[in-house]
């Protein structure tokens, strides 16, 4: 199925439905997501193939370890988000945003720069009967008064991690609660974090270095 860069939301939704199946998340079985039928086949398409299809790397098609750990933590500790304005940054599949909504957040904004992730998040929210706002936006550097900011698996690339963490630290300093889910990515900072929980999370082994990833939920602590 070919999807052009100017594809409509309906065309993107059709592509997602065609390339995925609905399955419970291994570490968060309360939540069901559209995940890739053939994980490796979809992920390992060449850059040229993805470009021809109008599809950035499909981060939205997998339940990454950091997001699974953070979602598990929110469902087990709903007071973190209950009644609060929540931002889920780089939402991907929408997993963490959905968990926040299930945990009783007052509102949830799920943002991603990939339009396919936005559509996937909306489809997944509907599958789980929760309401979130999903938007294609780059919010780094912005502060719209969010009370809790959630970020799963954002420290895998050096330049991005530095930019994101600098922004998140500014939000923390003005009083926001910042929660990170991370399975030991290379560019997670060594200081300024406080561990909240740790989990052994099943993942797609061919996309990671192990089939089980120790994943930690951190809060920025200054």
N, C-alpha and C positions, 0 to 999 in steps of 0.2 A: 504494500500500500504506500503510495507516494503522498507526502505532505509538503506543500510549498511553504516558503518562509512567510507568505502573506495569508496562510491558511486561516479560516475562520475558527472560532471557538468550537463550533459543531464538528468541523473537520478534525481538529486536534482531539476532541473527545472520541470521535470514531476511531482514530489511530490508536489511542490509548486502550480502548476497549478491545481492539483487534490484536494488540501486541501483549496483552496482559490477561491474567485471571485474578479472581478475587480470592484471597487467602487470609487466614488469621496471621497476625504478626507473631513470630516464634516466642519472643519474650514478653509480648503484650497481647495475649490471645483475645482479650476483650475487644480489640480493634481489628477490623478487616480492611485490607488495602488491595488496590489493583497493583499487582507485581508482575514482572516479566515472566512470560511462559518459559522462554529459553533465555535465562539470565545472561549466559556468556555470549550467546549469539547476538543479542541486542547490544550488550555493552561493547563487544569487540568489533562492531562494524567500523570500517575505516572512517577517518575524518571526512574523506571525500563522499562516502556513502551517506553519512549523516548530513552533510551539507546539502547534498542533492535532495534529501528528504525534508530539508528544512528543520532538522532536529538537532539541537545541541546534545552533548553527552547526557544520557537519560538518567540523571541522579534520582529523578522522581519515581523510577521503576523498581526501586529496591528499598528495603527497610535497613538502613545503615545502623551500625552498632551504636553510635553516639545518640541517634534519635531514639532507638529502642530503649536504651538506658534512661534517657531523660523522660520519655513517655511513661515508663514503668514507675519512675520516681514520682511523677505528678499524680498518677492514679493512686499510689500508695500514700501520698502526702498532699491531699487536695487543698489543705490550708495555704499552700504556697501560692495558689492562684485564685482561690475562691473569692468571687465578687470583684476581682481586679481587672484593670485594663492590661491585656497581655499582647505582646508582639512576639511572633515566632519568626525569627530571621532565617533566611535561606531555607524555606520550609520543605522543599523537595516534594515528597509524597503528601505532605500535610500531617504526617503521623503525630508530631509533637503538638501541633495546633489542635488536632482532634482530641488528644489526651487532655489538653488544657480545658477545652470545652466540656468534656466529660467530667472533669474535676470541679466544674462549677465556676469557671472564669466569668467575670461580668461581660467581657467582650474579648474576642480573639481576632487579631489581624495577622494573617499569614502572608509573608511577602517572599518573592523570589524574582530574579531577573529573567528566568526562563518561562516563556508563556505556556509551555507544556506542563511545567510544574504547577502553575496556577490552575490550569484546567484539571490536572490530576488531583489537586487538593480539594477542589470543589466536588469532583466525583466521589472521592473518598469520604469527605464529610457527609455527603448525602447517603452513602452506603452505611455510615455509622449513625445516621439520624441526629447529627449535631449541626449547629449553625456556626460558621466562621465567615469572616470576610477574607477573601483571597485576592491579592493584587500583584500585578507585575510592576515592581518598584525596586529601585536601589535606594535604601533608606540610610545607608552609612553616612554619618555626619548629621543626621536629622534627630530631633528630639520633639516628639509630639505628645509628651506627657505619659508615656507608657509606664505602668507601675512595675511590671515584670517583663523582662526580655529573656527569651529562650533561644538557645543556639546549639543545635546538635551537629557535631562533626564538621566544624568550620576551620580546623587548624591543620589541614592537609597540604596547604600551599603557603610558602613563606610570606610573600608579599600580601596576600589576602589576609592571612592570620594577623599580621602586624597592624594592618589598616582596621580590621574589624575589632581587635582587642583594644586598640587605642580609643575607638568610638565607644565601645562598651564600658570602658573605664570611666569615661566622661559621664555616661549615664549613671553609673554607680555612684559617682561622687555627688551627683545632685539628688540621690536618694532612691534610685530604682534598684530593684532586686534583679540580679543577672545570674542566670543558671546556664551552665555549659554541660553538654554530654560529650565525652571524649574517650575513645578506646586506645589512647596512647599515640595519637598522631604526632608527627615529628616536630610540629611547631607550636605545640601547647606550651605556654610559658611555664617556667620552673618556679616562679614566685608569684605572690599576690592571689593565690587560690586557696580555698578551704574545701576539703572533701566532705560531701554530704552522704554519699552512698556509693557502693560498688557492686557490680553485677557481672556474671558470666553470661555473655550474650551470644546466642547462635547467629551466624551470618552465612552468606553465600561464600563458601570457602575459596572458590576459584577467583573471587574478586578481592579477597583479603589474604593475609599471610597465614591465618589459622581459621578453622571452622568455628571456634569459640573465641570471642574477644573479651578480655577483661575491660569493662567500661565503667568509667567513674563519672559521677555527677558532681560538678564543682560549682561553687559560687565565687564570684569575684570578691576578694576581701581587702583589697588595697595594699 
